Amino acid sequence: MKTRLCLIALALAAAFGAHAQDNGAPPPDGQAMHGQRRPPDPQERAQKLARHLDLNAQQQVQVAGILQAQQQKMQSLRGSARGQDRRDQARAIMEDGDRQIQSVLSDSQRQRYLAMKERMIEKRQEKQGTAEPSKPMPDTGH
């Protein structure tokens, strides 16, 4: 009986171990991502902004072009810079693209865009565990 239970436990451990080692299918382009996300598709991002901000056709074309150029700059940066320099340049590229997008938007669209960005930042901080508490903890007198 003990031998049978040991064999069952061993089989289960082997099965769970094999399942834990399965990393799923490789990325579609065949490149390993080494724990990094796939960069967002500029067209998908432009469509999302068009839906959320009610962009007209001209604005959609302009935003899609800005996002495409931004992605190309980021890709060339990935192949050249390293470390803090890379982060600084990436931040500059993102800020420049953000300014360009805001220049295309009306005042009401810009306000919605900024609110969207703020929500994204909050979500990212929550996910990373770096969010500031919304309310201070009550003093318990200790």
Phi and psi restraints in degrees (value plus and minus 20) as a CYANA .aco file:
   2 LYS   PHI     -83.5   -43.5
   2 LYS   PSI     -58.7   -18.7
   3 THR   PHI     -83.2   -43.2
   3 THR   PSI     -61.6   -21.6
   4 ARG   PHI     -84.6   -44.6
   4 ARG   PSI     -64.0   -24.0
   5 LEU   PHI     -83.6   -43.6
   5 LEU   PSI     -59.7   -19.7
   6 CYS   PHI     -83.6   -43.6
   6 CYS   PSI     -61.3   -21.3
   7 LEU   PHI     -85.2   -45.2
   7 LEU   PSI     -61.0   -21.0
   8 ILE   PHI     -84.8   -44.8
   8 ILE   PSI     -64.6   -24.6
   9 ALA   PHI     -82.0   -42.0
   9 ALA   PSI     -61.1   -21.1
  10 LEU   PHI     -84.5   -44.5
  10 LEU   PSI     -62.0   -22.0
  11 ALA   PHI     -84.2   -44.2
  11 ALA   PSI     -62.5   -22.5
  12 LEU   PHI     -84.2   -44.2
  12 LEU   PSI     -62.2   -22.2
  13 ALA   PHI     -82.1   -42.1
  13 ALA   PSI     -61.8   -21.8
  14 ALA   PHI     -85.4   -45.4
  14 ALA   PSI     -60.5   -20.5
  15 ALA   PHI     -85.5   -45.5
  15 ALA   PSI     -65.4   -25.4
  16 PHE   PHI     -87.3   -47.3
  16 PHE   PSI     -55.6   -15.6
  17 GLY   PHI     -84.7   -44.7
  17 GLY   PSI     -61.7   -21.7
  18 ALA   PHI     -86.3   -46.3
  18 ALA   PSI     -59.1   -19.1
  19 HIS   PHI     -85.6   -45.6
  19 HIS   PSI     -59.1   -19.1
  20 ALA   PHI     -86.4   -46.4
  20 ALA   PSI     -47.9    -7.9
  21 GLN   PHI     -99.6   -59.6
  21 GLN   PSI     -37.0     3.0
  22 ASP   PHI     -92.3   -52.3
  22 ASP   PSI      94.9   134.9
  23 ASN   PHI    -113.3   -73.3
  23 ASN   PSI     -15.5    24.5
  24 GLY   PHI      61.9   101.9
  24 GLY   PSI    -191.9  -151.9
  25 ALA   PHI     -94.4   -54.4
  25 ALA   PSI     128.7   168.7
  26 PRO   PHI     -89.1   -49.1
  26 PRO   PSI     142.5   182.5
  27 PRO   PHI     -76.6   -36.6
  27 PRO   PSI     129.2   169.2
  28 PRO   PHI     -78.7   -38.7
  28 PRO   PSI     -49.3    -9.3
  29 ASP   PHI    -104.5   -64.5
  29 ASP   PSI     -19.5    20.5
  30 GLY   PHI      63.9   103.9
  30 GLY   PSI     -19.8    20.2
  31 GLN   PHI    -118.6   -78.6
  31 GLN   PSI     117.8   157.8
  32 ALA   PHI     -93.2   -53.2
  32 ALA   PSI     120.6   160.6
  33 MET   PHI    -117.3   -77.3
  33 MET   PSI     -31.3     8.7
  34 HIS   PHI      28.9    68.9
  34 HIS   PSI      30.2    70.2
  35 GLY   PHI      60.7   100.7
  35 GLY   PSI     -16.2    23.8
  36 GLN   PHI    -121.1   -81.1
  36 GLN   PSI     132.5   172.5
  37 ARG   PHI     -97.8   -57.8
  37 ARG   PSI     138.0   178.0
  38 ARG   PHI     -94.5   -54.5
  38 ARG   PSI     116.1   156.1
  39 PRO   PHI     -80.6   -40.6
  39 PRO   PSI     121.7   161.7
  40 PRO   PHI     -85.2   -45.2
  40 PRO   PSI     123.4   163.4
  41 ASP   PHI     -92.1   -52.1
  41 ASP   PSI     107.7   147.7
  42 PRO   PHI     -78.6   -38.6
  42 PRO   PSI     -56.8   -16.8
  43 GLN   PHI     -86.7   -46.7
  43 GLN   PSI     -60.9   -20.9
  44 GLU   PHI     -83.8   -43.8
  44 GLU   PSI     -63.2   -23.2
  45 ARG   PHI     -83.0   -43.0
  45 ARG   PSI     -61.6   -21.6
  46 ALA   PHI     -84.1   -44.1
  46 ALA   PSI     -60.9   -20.9
  47 GLN   PHI     -85.3   -45.3
  47 GLN   PSI     -59.8   -19.8
  48 LYS   PHI     -83.3   -43.3
  48 LYS   PSI     -65.3   -25.3
  49 LEU   PHI     -83.8   -43.8
  49 LEU   PSI     -59.0   -19.0
  50 ALA   PHI     -80.4   -40.4
  50 ALA   PSI     -62.1   -22.1
  51 ARG   PHI     -87.0   -47.0
  51 ARG   PSI     -68.3   -28.3
  52 HIS   PHI     -94.8   -54.8
  52 HIS   PSI     -47.2    -7.2
  53 LEU   PHI    -129.2   -89.2
  53 LEU   PSI     -19.8    20.2
  54 ASP   PHI      34.7    74.7
  54 ASP   PSI      33.5    73.5
  55 LEU   PHI     -92.7   -52.7
  55 LEU   PSI     123.8   163.8
  56 ASN   PHI    -100.6   -60.6
  56 ASN   PSI     155.7   195.7
  57 ALA   PHI     -80.2   -40.2
  57 ALA   PSI     -62.8   -22.8
  58 GLN   PHI     -84.4   -44.4
  58 GLN   PSI     -63.2   -23.2
  59 GLN   PHI     -82.9   -42.9
  59 GLN   PSI     -59.3   -19.3
  60 GLN   PHI     -80.7   -40.7
  60 GLN   PSI     -63.7   -23.7
  61 VAL   PHI     -84.1   -44.1
  61 VAL   PSI     -63.8   -23.8
  62 GLN   PHI     -84.4   -44.4
  62 GLN   PSI     -65.9   -25.9
  63 VAL   PHI     -84.4   -44.4
  63 VAL   PSI     -62.2   -22.2
  64 ALA   PHI     -81.0   -41.0
  64 ALA   PSI     -61.1   -21.1
  65 GLY   PHI     -84.5   -44.5
  65 GLY   PSI     -60.8   -20.8
  66 ILE   PHI     -82.9   -42.9
  66 ILE   PSI     -66.3   -26.3
  67 LEU   PHI     -86.8   -46.8
  67 LEU   PSI     -56.7   -16.7
  68 GLN   PHI     -85.2   -45.2
  68 GLN   PSI     -65.7   -25.7
  69 ALA   PHI     -83.1   -43.1
  69 ALA   PSI     -59.5   -19.5
  70 GLN   PHI     -81.9   -41.9
  70 GLN   PSI     -64.0   -24.0
  71 GLN   PHI     -84.5   -44.5
  71 GLN   PSI     -59.9   -19.9
  72 GLN   PHI     -83.0   -43.0
  72 GLN   PSI     -60.9   -20.9
  73 LYS   PHI     -83.9   -43.9
  73 LYS   PSI     -60.9   -20.9
  74 MET   PHI     -85.9   -45.9
  74 MET   PSI     -59.2   -19.2
  75 GLN   PHI     -85.1   -45.1
  75 GLN   PSI     -61.1   -21.1
  76 SER   PHI     -88.2   -48.2
  76 SER   PSI     -52.1   -12.1
  77 LEU   PHI     -86.3   -46.3
  77 LEU   PSI     -58.5   -18.5
  78 ARG   PHI     -79.6   -39.6
  78 ARG   PSI     -51.0   -11.0
  79 GLY   PHI    -106.4   -66.4
  79 GLY   PSI     -28.8    11.2
  80 SER   PHI    -138.5   -98.5
  80 SER   PSI     -82.8   -42.8
  81 ALA   PHI    -102.1   -62.1
  81 ALA   PSI     140.7   180.7
  82 ARG   PHI    -157.3  -117.3
  82 ARG   PSI     138.6   178.6
  83 GLY   PHI      41.9    81.9
  83 GLY   PSI    -161.8  -121.8
  84 GLN   PHI     -83.3   -43.3
  84 GLN   PSI     -55.8   -15.8
  85 ASP   PHI     -79.9   -39.9
  85 ASP   PSI     -62.7   -22.7
  86 ARG   PHI     -83.6   -43.6
  86 ARG   PSI     -64.3   -24.3
  87 ARG   PHI     -82.7   -42.7
  87 ARG   PSI     -62.1   -22.1
  88 ASP   PHI     -83.9   -43.9
  88 ASP   PSI     -64.3   -24.3
  89 GLN   PHI     -86.3   -46.3
  89 GLN   PSI     -59.5   -19.5
  90 ALA   PHI     -82.9   -42.9
  90 ALA   PSI     -62.6   -22.6
  91 ARG   PHI     -81.9   -41.9
  91 ARG   PSI     -61.6   -21.6
  92 ALA   PHI     -84.1   -44.1
  92 ALA   PSI     -60.8   -20.8
  93 ILE   PHI     -82.6   -42.6
  93 ILE   PSI     -65.0   -25.0
  94 MET   PHI     -84.7   -44.7
  94 MET   PSI     -63.0   -23.0
  95 GLU   PHI     -85.3   -45.3
  95 GLU   PSI     -59.1   -19.1
  96 ASP   PHI     -84.2   -44.2
  96 ASP   PSI     -65.8   -25.8
  97 GLY   PHI     -81.3   -41.3
  97 GLY   PSI     -60.0   -20.0
  98 ASP   PHI     -82.2   -42.2
  98 ASP   PSI     -64.4   -24.4
  99 ARG   PHI     -82.0   -42.0
  99 ARG   PSI     -61.9   -21.9
 100 GLN   PHI     -83.7   -43.7
 100 GLN   PSI     -63.3   -23.3
 101 ILE   PHI     -82.4   -42.4
 101 ILE   PSI     -65.6   -25.6
 102 GLN   PHI     -81.4   -41.4
 102 GLN   PSI     -52.2   -12.2
 103 SER   PHI     -89.2   -49.2
 103 SER   PSI     -41.6    -1.6
 104 VAL   PHI    -103.7   -63.7
 104 VAL   PSI     -42.0    -2.0
 105 LEU   PHI    -107.7   -67.7
 105 LEU   PSI     133.3   173.3
 106 SER   PHI     -95.4   -55.4
 106 SER   PSI     152.2   192.2
 107 ASP   PHI     -79.9   -39.9
 107 ASP   PSI     -65.6   -25.6
 108 SER   PHI     -87.8   -47.8
 108 SER   PSI     -58.2   -18.2
 109 GLN   PHI     -85.0   -45.0
 109 GLN   PSI     -59.4   -19.4
 110 ARG   PHI     -82.2   -42.2
 110 ARG   PSI     -61.4   -21.4
 111 GLN   PHI     -83.1   -43.1
 111 GLN   PSI     -62.6   -22.6
 112 ARG   PHI     -86.1   -46.1
 112 ARG   PSI     -58.6   -18.6
 113 TYR   PHI     -82.1   -42.1
 113 TYR   PSI     -66.1   -26.1
 114 LEU   PHI     -84.4   -44.4
 114 LEU   PSI     -57.1   -17.1
 115 ALA   PHI     -85.7   -45.7
 115 ALA   PSI     -59.7   -19.7
 116 MET   PHI     -81.0   -41.0
 116 MET   PSI     -65.3   -25.3
 117 LYS   PHI     -81.4   -41.4
 117 LYS   PSI     -62.2   -22.2
 118 GLU   PHI     -82.2   -42.2
 118 GLU   PSI     -62.6   -22.6
 119 ARG   PHI     -83.6   -43.6
 119 ARG   PSI     -59.4   -19.4
 120 MET   PHI     -84.1   -44.1
 120 MET   PSI     -61.0   -21.0
 121 ILE   PHI     -83.3   -43.3
 121 ILE   PSI     -64.4   -24.4
 122 GLU   PHI     -81.8   -41.8
 122 GLU   PSI     -63.8   -23.8
 123 LYS   PHI     -81.6   -41.6
 123 LYS   PSI     -63.1   -23.1
 124 ARG   PHI     -82.9   -42.9
 124 ARG   PSI     -62.4   -22.4
 125 GLN   PHI     -85.3   -45.3
 125 GLN   PSI     -60.4   -20.4
 126 GLU   PHI     -82.8   -42.8
 126 GLU   PSI     -62.5   -22.5
 127 LYS   PHI     -84.0   -44.0
 127 LYS   PSI     -57.7   -17.7
 128 GLN   PHI    -106.0   -66.0
 128 GLN   PSI     -27.2    12.8
 129 GLY   PHI      56.0    96.0
 129 GLY   PSI       2.0    42.0
 130 THR   PHI    -129.9   -89.9
 130 THR   PSI      -9.9    30.1
 131 ALA   PHI     -88.4   -48.4
 131 ALA   PSI     120.0   160.0
 132 GLU   PHI     -93.7   -53.7
 132 GLU   PSI     119.5   159.5
 133 PRO   PHI     -83.0   -43.0
 133 PRO   PSI     117.8   157.8
 134 SER   PHI     -91.4   -51.4
 134 SER   PSI     -49.2    -9.2
 135 LYS   PHI    -148.7  -108.7
 135 LYS   PSI     120.7   160.7
 136 PRO   PHI     -86.9   -46.9
 136 PRO   PSI     129.2   169.2
 137 MET   PHI     -89.4   -49.4
 137 MET   PSI     117.8   157.8
 138 PRO   PHI     -86.2   -46.2
 138 PRO   PSI     124.6   164.6
 139 ASP   PHI     -96.0   -56.0
 139 ASP   PSI     100.6   140.6
 140 THR   PHI    -110.7   -70.7
 140 THR   PSI     -22.5    17.5
 141 GLY   PHI      63.3   103.3
 141 GLY   PSI      -7.4    32.6
